Amino acid sequence: MALSWRSWLANEGSKHLFLFFWLSLNVWFFGKTFLLYNQGLQYYYLHQMLGLGLCISRASASVLNLNCCLVLLPMCRVLLAFLRGSHKVASKKTRRLLDKSKTFHVTCGVTICIFSVLHVAAHLVNALNFSENYNEEFVTLNAANYRGEVSQLFFFMSLLVPGLTGVIMVLVLFLMCTASTYAIRVSNYDIFWYTHNLFFVFYMLLMLHVSGGVLKYQTNLEEHPPGCFNPNKTLRQNLTVPKAFEELFPDYTTEPFPEDLPVPEPFVQNGFMRVCSEEPKFQSHFPETWFWISGPLCLYCVERLYRYIRSNKPVTITSVISHPSNVLEVRMVKDDFEARPGQYVILHCPRVSALESHPFTLTMCPTDTKATFGVHLKVVGDWTERFRDLLLLHSNQDTEILPIFQQRRYPKLYVDGPFGSPFEESLNYEVSLCVAGGIGVTPFASVLNTLLDGWKCYKLRRLYFIWVCRDIESFRWFADLLCMLHDKLWQENRPDYINIQLYLSQTDGIQKIIGEKYQALNSRLLIGRPRWKLLFDDIAKCNRRKTIGVFCCGPNKISKILHKLSNSSNSYGTRFEYNKESFS
């Protein structure tokens, strides 16, 4: 399958350019710091003692500073939603980069883990070199008390602030990394959630970690050029000197220097002998990590405070509906709540969990005429099971829709958001292809609800809606919505505005959605899985030389197929721009 470079650049160009820029920053900081500690005059004596371990430990630390600064930015959801919704970022390509915020967060996290291992290994080598290369000439530069202090030095350094905080940070990072794996997130999301919130402990320890002052640099380079000749010290220690020094300093001559030995290199530079007037002075570094992480950390904390204030008032639950295939619909109202189609919110129910919260896509957005908004959630884990049991009087109850003045006392529910997602762009294309797998239909439900209220104010003029489910009952989640939209468009003489295709992937025979009012959907119900290549070719043929937005929320297998097809060439001049749901 040939790749279209135009489509590839449209879909992947911005992402790869940003990735290249980020990678270049890491390489530049690593190389710059490595050369500084390898060739910098202020680190001459420290480098003589520690060697390559010094360069690697400091270079890896600079990469850690950069990524500890960047890893928090993708988690600033309000900032990302503002940039997307206010169109401060004018380009669609650049706005689609915001959809990769979770991927960038994970990339920075993995980088932190890798360079933390390298940083720890380099400091272990440094501890060994502090012991083996004990400098008797410059005692203040040493971390060891005497030569050969190996086991005691490891124990002593582990008790210092840098060593103790470093050990704890490694343990915290290990817990966060292991609990972030896909297997643990799927089997027990609570473990992932609780361990990931240890990031605040990690950052507090990080700011303490850099305050130890074990590594020191020379401050008096003019008075004592590194490797210079100190005549006072030579006389005091009764050392031999080269013949060249005997002519300049006859009073300091002791034993004759052997004529067959060259003058030591540090004594001569560019033909001139360097003479020092005083002993070298060493000083600990002022911590630089504060400059890196204080800004993003403050920004994140301010955003969390703003989100806490905004979501502090509980919503009013107006109705709860139990749908087939373990799907629960919750409708609610909240003062001054505004949202756009395709956005998502974070639900927090203290009676289910004091700290845990989860994101859910809005399936109904408030409008000028109604303030109700809602979500559909699949009951698949401990949190959703407990939440369902609290909302419904009986777990097997099919429906509970009560007017506000008759409703029973629901548990308190707090809503944080809304936050942006790529599906906000679905109404900004002239033609959009929306593909849903199972419960992945939820982002498109809010789009369909919005079109039901009125479609003429949007740029969208044709919508291809593909929904793949395993069982026939799943289509009943939004069957009424699809039928109402279909009927509305027929009444307005725009039946071609939306192309609905429903696929039943697992069945023993011909089935249909039960109900007389669903005849319009039964005629669009197909058995099996979509033939994606033929589908794309047909859409490209009907929309020559147009740009089509492709939106997918479903299994990774479908997502990868659509992604590949969006980058493929076609003979109709049609360009597909790929978008995918990704909760940050």
C-alpha positions as CSV (number, residue, x, y, z in Angstrom):
1,M,0.0,0.0,0.0
2,A,1.6,3.2,-1.2
3,L,2.0,6.1,1.2
4,S,0.9,9.6,0.2
5,W,3.6,12.0,1.4
6,R,1.1,14.8,1.5
7,S,-1.2,12.7,3.7
8,W,1.7,11.6,5.8
9,L,2.9,15.1,6.3
10,A,-0.6,16.3,7.2
11,N,-1.1,13.5,9.8
12,E,2.5,12.9,11.1
13,G,4.6,15.8,10.0
14,S,3.9,18.1,13.0
15,K,4.2,15.3,15.5
16,H,7.6,14.1,14.1
17,L,8.9,17.6,13.9
18,F,8.0,18.3,17.5
19,L,9.5,14.9,18.5
20,F,12.7,15.8,16.7
21,F,12.8,19.2,18.4
22,W,12.4,17.5,21.9
23,L,15.0,14.9,21.1
24,S,17.4,17.6,19.9
25,L,16.9,19.5,23.2
26,N,17.8,16.3,25.2
27,V,20.9,15.6,23.1
28,W,22.0,19.2,23.3
29,F,21.6,19.5,27.1
30,F,23.4,16.1,27.6
31,G,26.3,17.0,25.3
32,K,26.7,20.5,26.6
33,T,26.8,19.4,30.2
34,F,29.1,16.5,29.4
35,L,31.6,18.7,27.7
36,L,31.4,21.3,30.5
37,Y,32.3,18.8,33.2
38,N,34.9,17.1,30.9
39,Q,36.7,20.2,29.7
40,G,35.7,23.0,32.1
41,L,38.6,24.4,34.0
42,Q,36.5,24.8,37.2
43,Y,36.1,21.0,37.3
44,Y,39.7,20.1,36.5
45,Y,40.6,18.7,39.8
46,L,37.1,17.1,40.4
47,H,37.3,15.5,36.9
48,Q,40.8,14.1,37.7
49,M,39.3,12.4,40.8
50,L,36.0,11.1,39.4
51,G,36.7,10.8,35.7
52,L,33.8,9.8,33.3
53,G,31.4,9.2,36.1
54,L,31.3,12.9,36.9
55,C,30.4,13.8,33.3
56,I,27.7,11.2,32.9
57,S,26.1,11.9,36.3
58,R,25.8,15.6,35.6
59,A,24.8,15.2,31.9
60,S,22.0,12.8,32.8
61,A,20.9,15.2,35.6
62,S,20.5,18.0,33.0
63,V,18.2,15.7,30.9
64,L,16.3,14.8,34.0
65,N,15.8,18.5,34.8
66,L,14.4,19.1,31.3
67,N,12.0,16.2,31.3
68,C,10.9,16.8,34.9
69,C,9.9,20.3,33.8
70,L,8.1,19.1,30.6
71,V,6.3,16.0,32.0
72,L,3.8,18.2,34.0
73,L,2.7,20.4,31.1
74,P,0.6,17.8,29.3
75,M,-1.3,17.2,32.5
76,C,-2.5,20.9,32.6
77,R,-5.9,20.0,31.2
78,V,-7.4,23.5,31.6
79,L,-4.6,25.1,29.7
80,L,-4.9,22.6,26.8
81,A,-8.7,23.0,26.7
82,F,-8.2,26.8,26.6
83,L,-5.6,26.6,23.8
84,R,-7.9,24.3,21.7
85,G,-11.3,25.9,22.4
86,S,-10.2,29.6,22.1
87,H,-8.4,28.9,18.9
88,K,-5.4,30.6,20.2
89,V,-3.6,27.9,18.2
90,A,-4.9,28.7,14.7
91,S,-3.5,25.7,12.8
92,K,-5.4,22.4,12.8
93,K,-2.0,20.6,12.6
94,T,-0.8,22.3,15.7
95,R,-4.1,21.8,17.5
96,R,-3.8,18.0,16.7
97,L,-0.5,18.1,18.6
98,L,-2.4,18.8,21.7
99,D,-4.2,15.4,21.2
100,K,-0.8,13.8,21.7
101,S,-0.4,15.3,25.2
102,K,-0.8,11.9,26.9
103,T,1.8,10.3,24.5
104,F,4.3,13.1,25.2
105,H,3.7,12.7,29.0
106,V,4.5,9.0,28.7
107,T,7.5,9.7,26.6
108,C,8.9,12.1,29.2
109,G,8.1,9.7,31.9
110,V,10.0,6.9,30.2
111,T,13.0,9.2,29.6
112,I,13.0,10.1,33.3
113,C,13.2,6.4,34.2
114,I,16.0,5.7,31.8
115,F,18.2,8.6,32.7
116,S,17.5,8.0,36.4
117,V,19.0,4.6,36.1
118,L,22.0,6.1,34.3
119,H,22.3,8.9,36.9
120,V,22.3,6.4,39.8
121,A,24.8,4.2,38.1
122,A,27.2,7.1,37.5
123,H,27.0,8.2,41.1
124,L,27.8,4.7,42.3
125,V,30.9,5.0,40.2
126,N,31.6,8.4,41.7
127,A,31.3,7.1,45.2
128,L,33.9,4.4,44.3
129,N,36.2,6.9,42.8
130,F,35.9,9.3,45.8
131,S,37.4,6.4,47.8
132,E,40.0,5.1,45.4
133,N,41.2,8.5,44.2
134,Y,41.3,10.3,47.5
135,N,43.1,13.6,47.0
136,E,45.5,14.3,49.9
137,E,46.5,17.6,48.3
138,F,43.0,19.2,48.2
139,V,41.2,17.7,51.2
140,T,38.0,19.8,50.9
141,L,37.3,18.3,47.4
142,N,36.9,14.8,48.9
143,A,33.7,13.1,50.0
144,A,35.7,10.3,51.6
145,N,37.7,10.7,54.8
146,Y,40.6,8.6,53.6
147,R,41.8,6.4,50.7
148,G,40.0,3.1,50.5
149,E,36.9,4.1,52.4
150,V,34.5,2.1,50.2
151,S,31.8,0.4,52.2
152,Q,31.8,3.1,54.9
153,L,31.5,5.8,52.2
154,F,28.5,4.1,50.6
155,F,26.8,4.0,54.0
156,F,27.8,7.6,54.8
157,M,26.6,9.0,51.5
158,S,23.3,7.2,51.8
159,L,22.7,9.1,55.0
160,L,23.3,12.5,53.5
161,V,20.5,14.5,52.0
162,P,21.3,13.7,48.4
163,G,21.8,10.0,49.1
164,L,18.7,9.5,51.2
165,T,16.4,11.5,49.0
166,G,17.9,9.7,45.9
167,V,17.1,6.3,47.3
168,I,13.5,7.3,48.2
169,M,13.0,8.9,44.8
170,V,14.2,5.7,43.1
171,L,11.7,3.7,45.1
172,V,8.9,6.2,44.3
173,L,9.8,6.2,40.6
174,F,9.8,2.4,40.6
175,L,6.3,2.2,42.0
176,M,5.0,4.8,39.6
177,C,6.6,3.1,36.6
178,T,5.5,-0.5,37.4
179,A,1.9,0.6,38.3
180,S,1.7,2.5,35.0
181,T,2.0,-0.6,32.9
182,Y,-1.1,-1.6,30.8
183,A,-1.7,-4.9,32.7
184,I,-1.9,-3.1,36.1
185,R,-4.0,-0.2,34.8
186,V,-6.5,-2.7,33.3
187,S,-6.6,-5.1,36.3
188,N,-6.6,-2.6,39.1
189,Y,-6.9,1.1,38.2
190,D,-6.8,2.1,41.9
191,I,-3.1,1.0,42.2
192,F,-2.2,3.1,39.2
193,W,-4.1,6.1,40.4
194,Y,-2.7,6.1,44.0
195,T,0.9,5.5,43.0
196,H,0.8,8.1,40.3
197,N,-0.2,10.7,42.8
198,L,3.2,10.1,44.5
199,F,4.6,12.5,41.9
200,F,4.2,15.4,44.5
201,V,6.4,13.5,46.9
202,F,8.9,12.9,44.1
203,Y,9.1,16.6,43.3
204,M,9.5,17.6,46.9
205,L,12.4,15.1,47.3
206,L,13.9,16.3,44.0
207,M,14.2,19.9,45.4
208,L,15.8,18.6,48.5
209,H,18.1,16.2,46.6
210,V,20.1,19.0,44.9
211,S,20.9,20.7,48.2
212,G,23.6,18.3,49.3
213,G,26.7,20.0,47.8
214,V,28.9,16.9,47.4
215,L,30.3,17.9,44.0
216,K,32.3,21.1,44.1
217,Y,33.9,23.4,41.6
218,Q,36.9,25.7,41.8
219,T,36.2,29.4,42.3
220,N,39.7,31.1,42.0
221,L,40.7,30.2,38.5
222,E,42.7,33.5,38.0
223,E,44.7,33.1,41.1
224,H,45.1,29.3,40.6
225,P,44.9,28.1,37.0
226,P,44.2,24.4,37.1
227,G,47.5,22.4,37.0
228,C,49.6,25.4,37.7
229,F,53.1,25.5,39.4
230,N,53.1,26.7,43.0
231,P,56.7,27.5,43.9
232,N,55.9,28.0,47.6
233,K,54.4,24.5,47.8
234,T,57.2,23.0,45.8
235,L,59.8,24.3,48.3
236,R,57.7,23.4,51.3
237,Q,57.3,19.8,50.1
238,N,60.9,19.4,48.8
239,L,59.8,18.4,45.3
240,T,62.0,18.3,42.2
241,V,61.3,20.9,39.5
242,P,62.2,21.2,35.8
243,K,65.3,23.1,34.8
244,A,63.2,25.8,33.2
245,F,61.8,26.6,36.7
246,E,65.3,26.7,38.2
247,E,66.2,29.7,36.0
248,L,63.0,31.6,36.9
249,F,62.9,30.6,40.6
250,P,66.5,29.9,41.7
251,D,65.7,30.3,45.4
252,Y,63.2,27.4,45.2
253,T,65.6,24.9,43.6
254,T,65.9,21.6,45.4
255,E,67.0,18.4,43.7
256,P,67.8,18.6,40.0
257,F,65.0,17.5,37.7
258,P,66.1,14.6,35.4
259,E,67.0,16.0,32.0
260,D,65.5,13.1,30.0
261,L,62.0,13.8,31.4
262,P,59.8,16.4,29.7
263,V,58.2,19.3,31.5
264,P,54.7,18.2,32.8
265,E,52.0,19.4,30.5
266,P,49.9,21.2,33.1
267,F,52.9,23.4,33.9
268,V,53.1,24.8,30.3
269,Q,50.4,26.1,28.1
270,N,50.9,27.8,24.7
271,G,54.6,28.1,25.5
272,F,54.0,30.0,28.8
273,M,54.5,28.6,32.2
274,R,51.5,29.1,34.5
275,V,52.3,30.0,38.1
276,C,49.7,30.0,40.8
277,S,49.6,32.5,43.6
278,E,47.4,30.6,46.0
279,E,45.8,27.3,46.8
280,P,42.6,26.4,44.9
281,K,39.3,27.2,46.6
282,F,36.2,24.9,46.1
283,Q,32.6,25.7,46.5
284,S,29.4,23.7,46.2
285,H,27.0,24.4,43.3
286,F,23.9,26.5,43.8
287,P,21.0,24.1,43.0
288,E,19.6,24.6,39.4
289,T,16.7,22.2,39.6
290,W,14.6,24.9,41.3
291,F,14.7,27.0,38.1
292,W,13.5,24.0,36.0
293,I,10.6,22.6,38.0
294,S,9.3,25.6,40.0
295,G,7.4,27.1,37.1
296,P,5.6,24.0,35.8
297,L,5.0,22.8,39.3
298,C,3.4,26.1,40.3
299,L,1.4,26.2,37.1
300,Y,0.1,22.7,37.7
301,C,-0.7,23.5,41.4
302,V,-2.6,26.7,40.4
303,E,-4.6,24.7,37.8
304,R,-5.4,22.0,40.3
305,L,-6.6,24.7,42.8
306,Y,-8.7,26.3,40.1
307,R,-10.2,22.9,39.2
308,Y,-10.9,22.2,42.8
309,I,-12.8,25.5,43.2
310,R,-14.7,25.1,40.0
311,S,-15.8,21.5,40.8
312,N,-16.4,22.1,44.5
313,K,-20.2,22.3,44.1
314,P,-21.9,19.0,43.5
315,V,-24.1,18.6,40.5
316,T,-27.8,17.8,40.6
317,I,-28.5,14.3,39.1
318,T,-31.8,14.5,37.2
319,S,-32.1,10.9,36.0
320,V,-30.3,7.6,35.8
321,I,-30.9,5.1,33.1
322,S,-29.7,1.5,33.0
323,H,-29.0,0.4,29.4
324,P,-28.3,-3.1,28.0
325,S,-24.8,-4.6,28.1
326,N,-24.0,-3.0,31.4
327,V,-24.1,0.6,30.4
328,L,-25.3,3.3,32.7
329,E,-26.5,6.8,31.6
330,V,-26.4,9.7,34.1
331,R,-28.1,13.0,33.3
332,M,-27.4,16.0,35.5
333,V,-27.5,19.8,35.7
334,K,-25.0,22.3,37.1
335,D,-25.0,26.1,37.3
336,D,-22.9,27.9,34.7
337,F,-21.7,24.7,33.1
338,E,-20.8,25.1,29.5
339,A,-19.3,22.4,27.2
340,R,-18.6,21.8,23.5
341,P,-19.5,18.5,21.6
342,G,-16.7,16.0,22.0
343,Q,-15.4,17.2,25.3
344,Y,-15.1,15.0,28.5
345,V,-15.5,15.5,32.2
346,I,-14.0,13.9,35.3
347,L,-16.5,12.4,37.8
348,H,-15.7,12.1,41.5
349,C,-18.1,10.5,43.9
350,P,-16.8,10.6,47.5
351,R,-19.0,7.7,48.6
352,V,-17.4,5.5,46.0
353,S,-13.8,6.6,46.6
354,A,-12.5,9.5,48.7
355,L,-9.7,10.3,46.2
356,E,-10.3,8.4,43.0
357,S,-11.9,10.0,39.9
358,H,-12.4,8.9,36.3
359,P,-12.9,10.7,32.9
360,F,-16.0,10.2,30.8
361,T,-17.0,11.7,27.5
362,L,-20.0,13.9,27.4
363,T,-22.8,12.3,25.4
364,M,-25.1,15.3,25.9
365,C,-24.0,18.9,26.1
366,P,-26.0,21.8,27.6
367,T,-27.5,24.2,25.0
368,D,-29.3,27.6,25.1
369,T,-32.7,25.8,25.6
370,K,-31.7,23.1,28.0
371,A,-29.1,22.9,30.8
372,T,-29.0,19.1,31.1
373,F,-25.8,17.3,30.2
374,G,-25.0,13.6,30.5
375,V,-22.5,10.7,30.3
376,H,-22.7,7.0,29.4
377,L,-20.4,4.8,31.3
378,K,-19.6,1.1,30.9
379,V,-19.7,-0.9,34.1
380,V,-16.4,-2.8,33.9
381,G,-14.5,-2.2,37.2
382,D,-14.8,-1.7,40.9
383,W,-15.4,2.0,40.7
384,T,-18.2,1.8,38.1
385,E,-19.8,-1.1,39.9
386,R,-19.9,0.7,43.2
387,F,-21.1,3.8,41.4
388,R,-23.9,1.9,39.7
389,D,-25.1,0.3,42.9
390,L,-25.3,3.7,44.6
391,L,-27.3,5.2,41.8
392,L,-29.8,2.4,41.2
393,L,-32.1,1.1,43.9
394,H,-31.5,-2.4,42.6
395,S,-28.7,-3.6,40.4
396,N,-31.1,-5.4,38.0
397,Q,-33.4,-2.4,37.6
398,D,-33.6,-1.4,33.9
399,T,-34.7,2.2,34.1
400,E,-35.1,4.9,36.7
401,I,-36.2,8.3,35.3
402,L,-37.7,10.5,38.0
403,P,-38.6,14.2,37.8
404,I,-36.5,16.5,39.9
405,F,-39.2,17.1,42.5
406,Q,-39.7,13.3,42.9
407,Q,-36.2,12.1,42.7
408,R,-34.7,10.1,45.5
409,R,-31.5,11.2,47.2
410,Y,-28.6,10.4,45.0
411,P,-25.0,10.4,46.3
412,K,-23.1,13.6,45.9
413,L,-21.3,13.7,42.6
414,Y,-18.7,16.3,41.6
415,V,-17.8,17.1,38.0
416,D,-14.5,18.5,37.0
417,G,-14.2,19.9,33.5
418,P,-15.0,20.0,30.7
419,F,-11.7,19.3,29.0
420,G,-10.8,19.2,25.3
421,S,-10.5,16.2,23.0
422,P,-9.9,15.8,19.2
423,F,-13.6,15.2,18.5
424,E,-14.2,18.9,18.9
425,E,-12.7,19.2,15.4
426,S,-15.3,16.9,13.9
427,L,-17.7,19.8,13.2
428,N,-14.9,22.0,11.7
429,Y,-14.4,19.8,8.6
430,E,-16.6,19.9,5.6
431,V,-16.6,16.1,5.6
432,S,-16.0,13.9,8.6
433,L,-15.7,10.2,9.1
434,C,-16.5,9.0,12.6
435,V,-15.7,5.4,13.6
436,A,-16.8,4.0,16.9
437,G,-16.2,0.6,18.5
438,G,-18.7,-0.4,21.2
439,I,-18.8,2.1,24.0
440,G,-16.4,4.2,22.0
441,V,-19.5,5.8,20.4
442,T,-19.9,8.2,23.4
443,P,-17.8,11.1,21.9
444,F,-19.9,11.0,18.8
445,A,-23.2,11.0,20.7
446,S,-22.7,14.6,21.8
447,V,-21.9,15.5,18.2
448,L,-25.1,13.8,17.0
449,N,-27.1,15.5,19.8
450,T,-25.7,18.9,18.7
451,L,-26.6,18.3,15.0
452,L,-30.1,17.4,16.2
453,D,-30.5,20.8,17.7
454,G,-29.2,22.4,14.4
455,W,-26.5,21.7,11.9
456,K,-26.6,24.8,9.6
457,C,-24.3,26.9,11.8
458,Y,-21.4,24.4,11.5
459,K,-18.9,23.9,8.7
460,L,-19.8,20.2,8.5
461,R,-21.8,19.3,5.4
462,R,-21.5,15.5,5.3
463,L,-20.9,13.0,8.1
464,Y,-20.0,9.3,7.7
465,F,-20.9,7.5,11.0
466,I,-19.6,3.9,11.4
467,W,-20.5,2.0,14.6
468,V,-19.2,-1.5,15.2
469,C,-20.7,-3.6,18.1
470,R,-20.5,-7.2,19.2
471,D,-24.1,-7.6,20.2
472,I,-27.3,-6.2,18.8
473,E,-28.5,-4.7,22.1
474,S,-25.6,-2.3,22.2
475,F,-27.1,-0.3,19.4
476,R,-30.1,0.5,21.6
477,W,-27.9,2.9,23.6
478,F,-28.3,5.6,21.0
479,A,-30.9,4.1,18.6
480,D,-33.5,6.7,19.5
481,L,-31.0,9.5,18.9
482,L,-30.0,8.1,15.5
483,C,-33.6,7.7,14.4
484,M,-34.5,11.2,15.5
485,L,-31.6,12.7,13.6
486,H,-32.4,10.6,10.5
487,D,-36.0,11.7,10.6
488,K,-35.1,15.4,11.1
489,L,-32.7,15.4,8.1
490,W,-35.3,13.7,5.9
491,Q,-37.9,16.3,6.8
492,E,-35.3,19.1,5.9
493,N,-34.6,17.3,2.6
494,R,-31.0,16.6,3.6
495,P,-31.0,12.7,3.8
496,D,-27.4,12.7,2.4
497,Y,-26.1,14.8,5.3
498,I,-25.4,11.7,7.4
499,N,-24.4,8.2,6.2
500,I,-25.1,5.7,9.0
501,Q,-23.5,2.2,8.9
502,L,-24.0,-0.2,11.8
503,Y,-21.9,-3.4,11.9
504,L,-22.7,-6.4,14.0
505,S,-19.4,-8.2,14.3
506,Q,-20.5,-11.3,16.2
507,T,-23.8,-13.1,15.4
508,D,-25.2,-16.5,14.7
509,G,-27.7,-15.3,12.1
510,I,-29.6,-12.3,10.8
511,Q,-30.8,-10.0,13.6
512,K,-32.4,-6.6,13.8
513,I,-33.0,-4.0,16.4
514,I,-36.4,-4.8,17.9
515,G,-39.0,-2.0,17.6
516,E,-41.1,-0.6,14.8
517,K,-39.5,2.9,15.1
518,Y,-36.0,1.4,14.4
519,Q,-36.8,0.4,10.8
520,A,-34.5,3.1,9.5
521,L,-31.6,1.6,11.4
522,N,-32.3,-2.0,10.5
523,S,-31.9,-1.1,6.9
524,R,-28.4,0.1,7.7
525,L,-27.5,-2.8,9.9
526,L,-24.7,-5.0,8.3
527,I,-23.3,-8.3,9.5
528,G,-19.6,-8.7,9.9
529,R,-16.8,-6.2,10.1
530,P,-16.3,-3.2,7.8
531,R,-14.0,-3.6,4.7
532,W,-12.0,-0.5,5.6
533,K,-10.0,-0.2,2.3
534,L,-13.2,-0.3,0.2
535,L,-14.9,2.1,2.6
536,F,-12.0,4.6,2.3
537,D,-11.9,4.3,-1.5
538,D,-15.7,4.9,-1.7
539,I,-15.5,8.0,0.5
540,A,-12.5,9.4,-1.4
541,K,-14.4,8.8,-4.7
542,C,-17.5,10.7,-3.5
543,N,-15.4,13.6,-2.1
544,R,-12.7,14.3,-4.6
545,R,-10.0,16.7,-3.7
546,K,-11.4,17.4,-0.3
547,T,-9.9,17.1,3.2
548,I,-11.7,14.6,5.3
549,G,-11.4,14.5,9.1
550,V,-11.1,10.9,10.4
551,F,-12.1,10.4,14.0
552,C,-11.8,7.1,15.9
553,C,-12.7,5.9,19.4
554,G,-12.4,2.2,19.8
555,P,-10.0,-0.8,19.9
556,N,-6.4,-0.2,19.0
557,K,-6.7,-2.7,16.1
558,I,-9.3,-0.5,14.4
559,S,-7.3,2.6,15.2
560,K,-4.1,1.3,13.6
561,I,-6.0,0.3,10.4
562,L,-7.6,3.7,10.1
563,H,-4.3,5.4,10.8
564,K,-2.6,3.5,8.1
565,L,-5.3,4.1,5.6
566,S,-5.4,7.8,6.3
567,N,-1.7,8.0,5.3
568,S,-2.3,6.0,2.1
569,S,-2.5,7.5,-1.3
570,N,-5.6,7.5,-3.5
571,S,-6.3,8.5,-7.1
572,Y,-9.0,11.0,-6.3
573,G,-6.8,13.7,-4.7
574,T,-8.7,13.2,-1.3
575,R,-6.7,13.8,1.8
576,F,-7.6,12.1,5.2
577,E,-6.5,13.7,8.4
578,Y,-6.5,11.2,11.3
579,N,-7.6,11.9,14.9
580,K,-7.9,9.6,17.8
581,E,-9.4,9.8,21.3
582,S,-6.8,10.0,24.1
583,F,-7.7,10.9,27.7
584,S,-4.9,12.9,29.3
